[in-house]
Amino acid sequence: MPPARTVIRGTSAGLATGLALSLLTAAPAAAEPDDPSLVDDTVAIDALAPFHDQEIDWAPCEEAFLSGAEAECARVEVPLDYSAPEGERIEIAILRMSASDPEARRGVLLSNPGGPGLSGRDLGIELALDSRAGEVYDSIGMDPRGTGASTWIDCEGEPPPSYPRPTDEQISEVTRETIRYARDCDTNAGDLMPHMTTANTARDMDVIRAALGEEQISYVGYSYGTYLGAVYGSLFPERLDRSVLDSPVNPDGIWREDSLAQAPAYTANVERYAIWLAERDEVFGMGGSPDTIIRTFEETADRLQEEPRPDLFFPGGFDGNDFMAIAGEFARDQSEWDGSAWFLKALVEDEPFPEEEPEGGFEEDTDPEPEIPEDELDLSGYNLDLHTAVMCEAEWPEDVSTYHSDMRDYRDDHPYGSGASWTGPQACTFSEKQPTEPLVDLVPAGSTSPLIIAAEYDTNTAYAGGPAMAETLDGSLLTITDEGGHGFYAVLDPVDLDPLHPCVDDAVDAYLVDGADPQDLECAGLPRPETTSDGPDTEDLTELFQRFEEYDEFEPTRARVLGRH
């Protein structure tokens, strides 16, 4: 699970004329000389002028989940298709938190929390309030196209299931349901799907920049947002000032290879967790060696697959796939190993969870769900359909047997966390809607080189993406050692609201706020716990049970595991 803040964070050609031209075409390096989409520079500038020159009508934010802060909200119009800017328009919802120290103001800071599929206006508030960046930047949050309060994309169908450790029957089920889901998206969102790309979202960002009257932006992106920031800088290198890319994707693996790197990272976390558990066998009793711990987990998953536990908050009971998913999630968060170990022990030994609830504890709510006014809806979650659309900007194998072979390999070798979920066929495999342009060639950009933050055991975006992104963008790399989390800058401890990663915050603030040159650095991850207890009391175990209920709100689907989670 992520260290603190809610859910997710939780997947970078010239002067003015070249910049405007990039809005209307694919990346220049990918375009053929006789490409008819390459139009006269003056025409390009004129076509985008109505968008760049639009007046932003700021007003207090109406949504309840954005209230309580001095935030202003507005909408900006952008072209659906930048190769035809005179055509259909869509809206992008944005938010502004003005710099708290106007005399020290450095400009605007755009941000993205990840996904793809996450809205991001609330991140604008969080960065303004939870970091020093809010002192010197106007913090601009945006709901990327297809998400939140921006023009929405909806396939009108359930995404296919995902299984960390699928049976052969489940492999067939995933394939059938993915074909059905691809048809849903083609039928119900086919006019939007080809235009919901990272490059177009980057172009939206530049329209926002121009409409704000700013010459440059600075940027903070998490997870998928690191790729978005790199694409923006590559399309608009003169428009990017400073850039922080936290928990980066691997730019050499967009998107299948990046996705396949998750499960081995979960395996590495389970292996280090198993060492810790084995060293405390007298406390937890799940095995005196790492190999024994792993075998115990596998045997427990086998048993639960045959006889799911009915007393947990999962439809149809808690089965072996659920156990492997939660074991991987628990393993990545080394600061909570003592608590999660008691939870896993209860599952391993098939112990009942406490029936008595602590005073003020939770009870099943039998009251009907109240109707929530539209302006109070929390639109800050995932849109899995947008996630699918962005995944389809890249190429995916066409041979279904490739996916089936990978699913069988991963269920045996890497069954934890996301496991084999990402190895299955995607909607992109079967969709009739193909990418409208090649992926953007990433190049170094910005007034100074970017600062890139990567954790040694990150499962959402494996550590190899950090050095790869730093090399591609000629950036500096901050490595967080012995850490399985994801998303680190400006994250607060949920209990005392102190900075959870002060070493990271200090390094980022020195670069982003004070103007220091970025440096290659190391910060230590959250400390591993020392366990002296003989076991949790009923209330402690109930709290773990409730934590597990909260986990179930974010199922380990493909979209979930690539975001900030």
C-alpha positions in Angstrom: 0.0 0.0 0.0 1.2 3.6 -0.5 2.8 5.3 2.5 0.3 8.0 3.3 -1.8 10.2 1.1 -5.0 8.7 -0.1 -4.6 6.5 -3.2 -2.5 7.0 -6.0 0.3 8.9 -7.8 -2.1 6.4 -7.5 2.0 5.9 -15.4 9.7 16.0 -22.4 10.6 21.4 -30.4 12.0 24.7 -30.4 10.9 28.4 -30.4 7.3 29.6 -30.9 6.8 28.3 -34.4 8.3 24.9 -33.8 6.3 24.7 -30.5 3.0 25.4 -32.2 3.8 22.9 -34.9 4.4 20.2 -32.4 0.8 20.7 -31.2 -0.6 19.7 -34.5 1.6 16.7 -35.4 3.3 13.7 -33.9 6.8 14.1 -32.4 8.9 15.7 -35.2 11.5 12.9 -35.1 8.8 10.4 -35.9 7.2 12.3 -38.8 8.0 11.4 -42.4 9.1 14.4 -44.6 6.1 14.1 -46.8 3.6 13.7 -44.0 0.5 15.7 -44.9 -0.1 16.5 -41.3 2.9 18.9 -41.4 1.3 22.2 -42.1 2.6 25.7 -42.5 3.9 27.2 -39.2 1.8 30.3 -39.5 -1.3 28.2 -40.0 -0.4 26.2 -36.9 0.0 29.3 -34.7 -3.3 30.8 -36.0 -5.2 27.6 -35.5 -4.2 27.4 -31.8 -4.6 31.1 -31.1 -8.2 30.8 -29.9 -7.1 28.3 -27.3 -3.9 30.1 -26.2 -5.7 33.4 -25.9 -8.9 32.2 -24.1 -9.7 34.0 -20.9 -9.9 31.8 -17.8 -13.0 32.4 -15.7 -11.8 31.6 -12.1 -14.4 31.0 -9.4 -14.5 29.2 -6.0 -14.5 25.4 -6.4 -17.9 24.0 -5.9 -17.2 20.4 -5.3 -17.2 19.4 -1.6 -13.9 17.4 -1.9 -12.1 20.5 -3.1 -13.6 22.8 -0.4 -11.8 23.9 2.7 -8.9 25.5 0.9 -8.5 28.8 -0.9 -8.8 27.1 -4.2 -10.2 28.5 -7.5 -11.6 26.3 -10.2 -12.1 26.8 -13.9 -12.4 25.0 -17.3 -10.2 25.4 -20.3 -11.2 24.5 -23.9 -8.8 22.4 -26.0 -9.1 20.6 -29.3 -10.1 17.0 -29.1 -7.8 16.3 -32.1 -4.8 18.6 -32.3 -4.3 17.7 -36.0 -7.7 19.3 -36.6 -8.0 22.1 -34.0 -10.9 23.7 -35.8 -13.0 20.6 -35.0 -14.6 19.3 -31.8 -13.6 20.9 -28.6 -13.4 19.3 -25.1 -13.0 20.8 -21.6 -10.2 20.4 -19.1 -11.0 21.1 -15.5 -8.3 23.0 -13.6 -7.6 24.3 -10.1 -5.4 27.1 -8.8 -3.9 27.7 -5.4 -2.0 31.0 -5.5 1.5 31.2 -4.0 1.3 31.9 -0.3 4.3 34.3 -0.6 3.5 36.5 -3.6 6.7 38.4 -3.3 8.8 35.2 -3.7 6.6 33.8 -6.5 8.6 31.8 -9.1 5.7 31.0 -11.5 3.2 28.1 -11.9 3.6 24.5 -10.9 1.6 22.0 -12.9 1.3 18.5 -11.6 -0.1 15.0 -12.3 -0.7 12.2 -9.7 -0.3 9.2 -12.1 -2.6 6.5 -13.4 -3.1 7.0 -16.2 -6.8 7.5 -15.3 -6.5 9.7 -12.1 -7.9 13.1 -11.9 -5.5 15.7 -10.4 -7.2 18.9 -9.2 -6.9 17.7 -5.6 -3.1 17.3 -6.1 -2.9 21.0 -6.7 -4.3 21.6 -3.3 -2.0 19.0 -1.6 1.2 20.4 -3.1 0.2 23.9 -2.1 -0.5 23.0 1.5 1.9 20.1 2.1 5.1 21.4 0.6 7.3 24.5 0.4 6.5 24.7 -3.3 3.2 26.2 -2.3 5.0 29.3 -1.0 6.6 30.3 -4.3 4.4 28.7 -7.0 0.8 29.0 -8.0 -0.1 25.3 -7.8 -2.2 24.2 -10.8 -4.1 20.9 -10.5 -5.8 19.5 -13.6 -8.1 16.6 -14.4 -6.5 15.2 -17.5 -8.7 14.7 -20.5 -11.0 11.7 -19.9 -10.9 12.0 -16.1 -12.6 13.8 -13.2 -14.6 16.9 -14.2 -12.9 17.1 -17.6 -14.6 15.7 -20.7 -15.1 12.1 -19.6 -14.5 8.8 -21.5 -16.8 5.9 -20.8 -16.7 2.5 -22.4 -20.0 1.6 -20.6 -18.8 -1.8 -19.7 -17.0 -3.6 -16.9 -13.3 -4.0 -17.3 -12.1 -7.6 -17.5 -11.1 -9.4 -14.3 -7.4 -9.8 -13.3 -5.8 -12.7 -11.4 -2.3 -12.7 -9.9 -2.2 -16.5 -10.0 -4.8 -17.6 -12.7 -5.9 -21.1 -13.4 -6.1 -22.2 -17.0 -9.9 -21.6 -16.8 -9.3 -18.0 -15.6 -6.8 -17.4 -18.4 -9.6 -18.2 -20.9 -12.0 -16.1 -18.9 -9.7 -13.1 -19.0 -9.3 -13.4 -22.8 -13.0 -13.6 -23.4 -13.8 -10.7 -21.1 -11.0 -8.6 -22.6 -12.5 -9.1 -26.1 -15.9 -8.1 -24.8 -14.4 -5.0 -23.1 -12.5 -4.0 -26.2 -15.8 -4.1 -28.2 -17.5 -2.0 -25.5 -14.8 0.7 -25.8 -14.8 0.7 -29.6 -18.6 0.9 -29.7 -19.2 3.4 -26.9 -16.1 5.5 -26.8 -14.5 4.9 -30.2 -14.7 8.6 -31.2 -12.6 9.6 -28.1 -10.3 6.7 -27.6 -7.7 7.5 -30.3 -7.3 11.0 -28.9 -6.8 10.1 -25.2 -3.1 10.0 -25.4 -0.1 11.2 -23.3 1.0 13.5 -26.1 -2.4 15.2 -26.3 -2.5 15.6 -22.5 0.9 17.3 -22.7 -0.5 19.6 -25.5 -3.4 20.4 -23.1 -0.9 21.4 -20.5 0.7 23.8 -22.9 -2.7 25.4 -23.7 -3.2 25.8 -20.0 0.2 27.5 -19.8 -0.6 29.9 -22.6 -4.0 30.7 -21.2 -2.4 31.5 -17.8 -0.1 34.0 -19.6 3.0 32.1 -18.5 6.2 31.7 -20.6 7.2 28.5 -18.7 5.9 26.0 -16.3 7.5 23.9 -13.6 6.2 20.4 -13.0 5.8 17.6 -10.5 4.6 14.3 -11.7 4.2 10.9 -10.0 4.3 7.5 -11.5 2.6 7.7 -15.0 2.9 11.5 -14.5 6.6 11.2 -14.9 6.2 10.0 -18.4 3.7 12.8 -19.1 6.2 15.4 -17.8 8.9 13.9 -20.0 6.7 14.0 -23.0 5.7 17.7 -22.3 9.4 18.7 -22.1 10.2 16.8 -25.3 7.4 18.5 -27.2 7.9 22.0 -25.6 11.5 22.1 -24.4 11.6 25.9 -24.2 8.4 26.0 -22.1 9.7 23.8 -19.2 11.5 25.3 -16.3 12.1 22.8 -13.4 10.8 19.3 -13.3 10.5 16.7 -10.6 9.7 13.1 -11.7 8.8 11.0 -8.7 8.6 7.2 -9.1 9.3 7.1 -12.8 8.2 4.7 -15.5 10.9 3.2 -17.6 10.9 5.2 -20.8 12.2 2.2 -22.7 9.2 0.1 -21.8 6.1 1.9 -22.8 3.7 0.2 -22.0 3.9 -3.6 -21.9 7.5 -4.0 -20.7 6.9 -1.5 -17.9 3.8 -3.4 -16.9 5.6 -6.8 -16.9 8.3 -5.4 -14.6 5.8 -5.0 -11.7 5.4 -8.7 -10.7 9.2 -9.4 -10.4 9.4 -6.3 -8.1 6.6 -7.7 -6.0 8.6 -11.0 -5.8 11.7 -9.1 -4.6 9.6 -7.5 -1.9 8.2 -10.8 -0.7 11.7 -12.3 -0.6 13.0 -9.5 1.7 9.8 -9.8 3.8 10.3 -13.5 4.1 13.8 -13.0 5.5 12.4 -10.6 8.1 9.7 -13.1 9.1 12.1 -16.0 9.3 14.3 -14.1 11.6 11.2 -13.7 13.9 9.9 -17.2 13.7 9.6 -17.4 17.5 7.1 -14.5 17.2 5.1 -15.3 14.1 5.7 -19.1 13.7 5.3 -19.1 9.9 8.7 -20.6 9.2 12.4 -20.5 10.2 13.8 -19.8 6.8 12.8 -17.6 3.8 12.2 -20.7 1.7 9.8 -22.1 4.3 8.0 -18.8 4.5 7.5 -18.8 0.7 6.3 -22.4 0.8 3.9 -21.5 3.6 2.4 -18.7 1.5 2.0 -20.9 -1.5 0.4 -23.7 0.5 -2.0 -21.1 2.0 -2.9 -19.8 -1.4 -3.6 -23.3 -2.6 -5.9 -24.0 0.3 -7.8 -20.8 0.0 -8.2 -21.4 -3.7 -9.9 -24.7 -2.9 -11.8 -23.3 0.1 -12.2 -19.5 0.1 -12.8 -17.9 3.4 -16.3 -16.5 3.6 -15.7 -14.1 6.5 -13.7 -11.4 4.6 -15.0 -8.5 2.6 -14.6 -10.1 -0.9 -17.5 -11.2 -3.1 -17.5 -15.0 -3.3 -15.0 -15.3 -0.4 -11.3 -14.7 0.0 -9.4 -17.0 -2.3 -5.8 -17.8 -3.2 -5.6 -15.0 -5.7 -6.7 -12.5 -3.0 -4.1 -13.9 -0.7 -1.2 -13.5 -3.2 -2.4 -10.0 -4.0 -2.5 -8.9 -0.4 0.8 -10.7 0.5 2.6 -8.7 -2.2 1.0 -5.4 -1.1 1.9 -6.0 2.5 5.5 -7.0 1.6 6.2 -3.7 -0.1 5.5 -1.6 3.0 8.4 -2.5 5.3 7.3 0.0 8.0 4.1 -2.0 8.6 5.6 -5.5 8.5 4.8 -6.2 12.2 1.1 -5.5 11.8 0.7 -7.1 8.4 2.5 -10.2 9.7 -0.2 -10.8 12.3 -2.8 -10.5 9.6 -1.1 -13.0 7.3 -0.5 -15.3 10.3 -4.3 -15.5 10.9 -4.8 -16.4 7.2 -2.0 -18.9 7.2 -3.3 -20.7 10.3 -6.9 -20.3 9.3 -7.7 -18.5 12.5 -11.0 -16.7 12.9 -10.8 -12.9 13.0 -12.3 -11.3 16.1 -16.1 -11.2 16.2 -16.2 -8.6 18.9 -15.8 -5.0 17.8 -13.9 -2.4 19.8 -15.9 0.4 21.3 -16.8 2.7 18.5 -15.9 0.0 16.0 -17.3 -0.6 12.6 -20.7 -2.2 11.8 -22.3 -3.2 8.6 -24.3 -0.2 7.3 -27.8 -1.4 6.2 -29.1 2.1 5.5 -29.7 2.9 1.8 -27.0 5.0 0.1 -28.0 8.6 0.2 -28.2 10.5 -3.0 -25.3 12.9 -3.3 -25.7 16.2 -5.2 -23.7 16.4 -8.4 -21.6 19.2 -7.1 -20.6 17.2 -4.0 -19.4 14.1 -5.9 -15.8 13.1 -5.4 -14.3 12.9 -8.9 -10.8 12.3 -7.7 -10.7 8.5 -8.4 -9.6 6.4 -11.3 -11.2 6.2 -14.7 -10.2 2.7 -15.8 -11.5 3.4 -19.3 -9.1 6.4 -19.7 -6.3 4.1 -18.4 -7.2 1.7 -21.2 -7.2 4.4 -23.8 -3.7 5.6 -22.8 -2.3 2.1 -22.8 -3.5 1.7 -26.4 -1.2 4.6 -27.5 1.6 2.0 -27.6 1.9 -1.3 -29.6 0.9 -4.6 -28.0 1.5 -8.1 -29.3 -1.2 -9.4 -31.6 -0.6 -13.2 -30.9 -2.8 -14.2 -28.1 -0.6 -17.2 -27.4 2.1 -14.8 -26.3 -0.1 -13.6 -23.5 -1.2 -17.0 -22.4 2.4 -18.3 -22.2 3.4 -15.2 -20.1 0.4 -15.7 -17.8 1.4 -19.3 -17.1 5.1 -18.3 -16.5 4.2 -15.4 -14.2 1.7 -17.4 -12.1 4.5 -19.8 -11.3 7.4 -17.4 -10.9 5.8 -14.1 -9.8 2.4 -14.7 -8.3 2.4 -11.9 -5.7 0.8 -8.5 -5.9 -0.2 -7.8 -9.5 1.3 -11.2 -10.4 0.2 -12.4 -13.8 -2.5 -9.7 -14.1 -0.5 -7.5 -16.5 0.7 -10.4 -18.6 -2.8 -11.1 -20.0 -4.2 -9.6 -23.3 -5.3 -6.0 -23.2 -8.2 -4.3 -24.8 -5.6 -2.8 -27.1 -4.9 -6.3 -28.4 -8.3 -6.6 -29.9 -9.4 -2.9 -30.4 -10.1 -1.6 -33.9 -9.0 1.8 -32.7 -5.2 2.0 -33.4 -2.8 4.7 -32.3 -3.1 8.0 -34.3 0.6 8.9 -33.9 3.9 7.3 -32.8 5.1 7.7 -29.2 7.0 10.9 -28.6 10.8 10.5 -28.7 12.0 11.7 -25.3 14.8 14.3 -25.2 16.5 16.3 -22.4 14.6 19.6 -21.8 14.0 22.4 -19.4 15.9 25.4 -17.9 17.8 22.8 -15.9 18.0 19.1 -15.8 15.1 17.2 -14.0 15.3 15.6 -10.6 14.2 12.0 -10.7 13.2 10.0 -7.6 13.1 6.2 -7.6 12.7 3.7 -4.7 14.8 0.5 -4.7 11.8 -1.8 -4.3 9.0 0.1 -5.9 6.6 -2.3 -7.4 4.4 0.0 -9.4 7.3 1.5 -11.4 10.3 -0.8 -10.9 13.6 0.9 -9.9 15.2 0.3 -13.3 13.0 3.1 -14.6 14.8 5.6 -12.4 18.3 5.3 -13.9 16.8 4.8 -17.4 14.8 8.0 -17.1 17.7 9.9 -15.7 19.9 8.8 -18.6 17.3 9.6 -21.2 16.6 13.1 -19.9 20.1 13.8 -18.6 18.7 14.2 -15.1 19.9 13.6 -11.6 18.7 10.6 -9.6 17.6 10.4 -6.0 17.5 6.8 -4.9 15.5 5.7 -1.8 17.1 2.6 -0.4 15.3 -0.3 1.2 11.9 1.1 0.3 9.0 -0.5 -1.5 6.7 2.6 -1.6 5.6 4.7 -4.5 5.3 8.5 -4.5 7.4 10.3 -2.0 7.6 14.1 -2.3 5.3 16.1 -0.1 3.7 13.1 1.6 2.6 13.5 5.2 2.4 10.9 8.0 -1.4 10.2 8.3 -1.1 10.2 12.2 0.9 13.3 13.1 0.9 15.0 9.7 4.7 15.4 9.8 6.6 14.9 6.5 7.0 11.2 5.9 10.1 11.5 3.8 12.0 14.6 5.0 15.2 13.7 3.2 13.3 13.6 -0.1 11.4 16.8 0.7 14.6 18.7 1.5 16.3 17.6 -1.7 13.3 18.5 -3.9 12.7 21.9 -2.1 16.3 22.8 -2.6 15.9 22.2 -6.3 12.4 23.3 -6.9 12.0 26.2 -4.4 15.6 27.4 -3.7 16.9 27.0 -7.3 19.8 24.7 -6.5 21.2 22.4 -9.2 19.9 18.8 -8.8 22.3 16.2 -7.4 22.6 12.4 -7.4 21.6 11.5 -3.9 20.5 8.7 -1.6 17.8 8.7 1.1 16.9 5.9 3.4 13.5 4.3 3.2 11.1 4.1 6.1 12.6 1.9 8.9 11.7 -1.7 9.4 9.9 -2.4 12.7 11.3 -4.2 15.7 8.8 -6.8 16.9 8.7 -7.7 20.6 5.0 -8.3 21.1 3.6 -11.8 21.7 0.7 -10.8 19.4 -2.0 -8.3 18.9 -5.0 -8.0 21.2 -8.5 -8.2 19.8 -8.7 -4.5 19.0 -5.4 -4.5 17.2 -6.4 -7.5 15.0 -9.8 -5.8 14.4 -7.9 -2.7 13.2 -6.0 -4.9 10.8 -9.2 -6.5 9.6 -10.6 -3.0 9.0 -7.4 -2.1 7.1 -8.0 -5.1 4.9 -11.6 -3.9 4.3 -10.2 -0.6 3.1 -7.8 -2.5 0.8 -10.7 -4.2 -0.8 -12.0 -0.8 -1.9 -9.1 -0.7 -4.3 -9.0 -4.1 -6.0 -5.7 -5.2 -7.5 -6.8 -4.6 -11.1 -4.4 -3.7 -13.8 -5.3 0.0 -13.6 -4.7 0.0 -9.8 -1.3 -1.5 -9.9 0.2 1.0 -12.3 -1.0 4.1 -10.5 0.2 5.6 -7.3 -0.9 2.6 -5.2 
